[in-house]
Each structure stands twice: as structure tokens, then as C-alpha cells.
Amino acid sequence: MEKIINTYEASAANGASVTVYEVQDMENAGTMAHPNQKEPGIRRMQLSDGRVLTMVGDREFKIAGTDEVFLLDRPYAP
């Protein structure tokens, strides 16, 4: 299960504005006593359409497998 934990506004090289989502996987960590327990897993940045972003610099992310870069409007603190 995924959980959106933060959103950021970003600008593309062509000036278009996009929303970037910081998403965290919630892993099953259930036990006999607490079968529905979840633990936070890996975080990632992605666009609203699900394309994953890779950090390439301070506030800079690019779409995995492309040269399309986005600059966050505010600092990202992982």
C-alpha cells in the first residue's frame, strides 16, 4: 500500500508547472497479536501519472529513463 506523505510544486524546463508527490510504501509488519500492523517503507518521488523521478541535484529531479528535468519550488529534505 502506498501513502502520499508530501507534495511539491515544480517547474519543467519549458516553464510548465507540475505537482510532484513524495510517496512512501507501507509494508506489512503484522504479527499474531497485531495482524494489520504496517511499517513505513521506501520513499520515492513521482508525478501524478505515476512516472518515477530520480534526484539529480539540489531540488532537481528527472524522469527515470529520460532527460526531462523538474526543479522543485522549495527545498526537499528526505
NUPA-915317 format. One record per residue (C-alpha): residue in three letters; x, y, z. Coordinates in Angstrom, 3 decimals, always signed. Example, Ala and Ser with C-alpha at 12.3 -4.5 7.8 and 13.67 -1.06 7.14 Angstrom:
<rs>
    aa          u          v          w
   ALA    +12.300     -4.500     +7.800
   SER    +13.670     -1.060     +7.140
</rs>
This chain:
<rs>
    aa          u          v          w
   MET     +0.000     +0.000     +0.000
   GLU     +1.252     +3.492     -0.810
   LYS     +0.777     +6.697     +1.124
   ILE     +1.363    +10.245     -0.167
   ILE     +3.362    +11.964     +2.562
   ASN     +4.132    +15.292     +0.880
   THR     +3.517    +17.293     -2.293
   TYR     +5.747    +19.811     -4.047
   GLU     +5.219    +22.228     -6.895
   ALA     +7.888    +22.017     -9.573
   SER     +8.761    +23.696    -12.858
   ALA     +9.748    +21.936    -16.070
   ALA    +12.374    +23.299    -18.445
   ASN     +9.597    +24.598    -20.733
   GLY     +8.068    +26.554    -17.825
   ALA     +5.157    +24.190    -17.192
   SER     +4.161    +23.713    -13.571
   VAL     +3.647    +20.193    -12.216
   THR     +2.898    +18.610     -8.862
   VAL     +5.435    +16.129     -7.511
   TYR     +4.345    +13.581     -4.931
   GLU     +6.562    +12.100     -2.243
   VAL     +5.183     +8.584     -1.826
   GLN     +6.050     +6.034     +0.837
   ASP     +5.305     +2.326     +0.659
   MET     +3.635     +0.926     +3.748
   GLU     +4.937     -2.596     +4.337
   ASN     +3.065     -5.380     +6.063
   ALA     +4.594     -5.907     +9.518
   GLY     +1.798     -7.904    +11.083
   THR     +2.254    -10.333    +13.920
   MET     -0.136    -12.782    +15.500
   ALA     -1.039    -10.126    +18.096
   HIS     -1.323     -7.262    +15.563
   PRO     -2.067     -8.765    +12.134
   ASN     -2.841     -5.444    +10.394
   GLN     +0.268     -3.551    +11.515
   LYS     +2.083     -1.548     +8.812
   GLU     +5.603     -0.098     +8.853
   PRO     +6.919     +2.750     +6.681
   GLY     +8.995     +1.529     +3.754
   ILE    +10.937     +3.145     +0.927
   ARG    +10.142     +6.709     -0.165
   ARG    +10.154     +7.883     -3.746
   MET     +9.243    +10.944     -5.762
   GLN     +6.783    +10.661     -8.634
   LEU     +4.477    +12.672    -10.856
   SER     +0.696    +12.394    -10.633
   ASP     +0.688     +9.960    -13.575
   GLY     +2.997     +7.592    -11.667
   ARG     +6.249     +8.281    -13.517
   VAL     +9.121     +7.897    -11.063
   LEU    +11.614    +10.723    -10.547
   THR    +15.306    +10.417     -9.755
   MET    +17.201    +13.102     -7.801
   VAL    +19.971    +14.635     -9.934
   GLY    +20.811    +17.748     -7.908
   ASP    +19.650    +20.094     -5.185
   ARG    +15.878    +20.426     -5.792
   GLU    +16.360    +18.843     -9.266
   PHE    +14.644    +15.631    -10.315
   LYS    +14.396    +13.924    -13.685
   ILE    +12.009    +11.340    -15.040
   ALA    +13.698     +7.955    -14.943
   GLY    +14.912     +6.990    -18.409
   THR    +14.528    +10.474    -19.931
   ASP    +16.290    +13.840    -19.896
   GLU    +13.182    +15.718    -18.687
   VAL    +14.180    +17.654    -15.534
   PHE    +11.985    +19.347    -12.931
   LEU    +13.057    +21.937    -10.349
   LEU    +11.170    +21.944     -7.051
   ASP     +9.920    +25.361     -5.918
   ARG    +11.037    +24.677     -2.335
   PRO    +13.815    +22.529     -0.811
   TYR    +13.365    +18.790     -0.451
   ALA    +14.514    +17.252     +2.822
   PRO    +14.459    +13.435     +2.706
</rs>
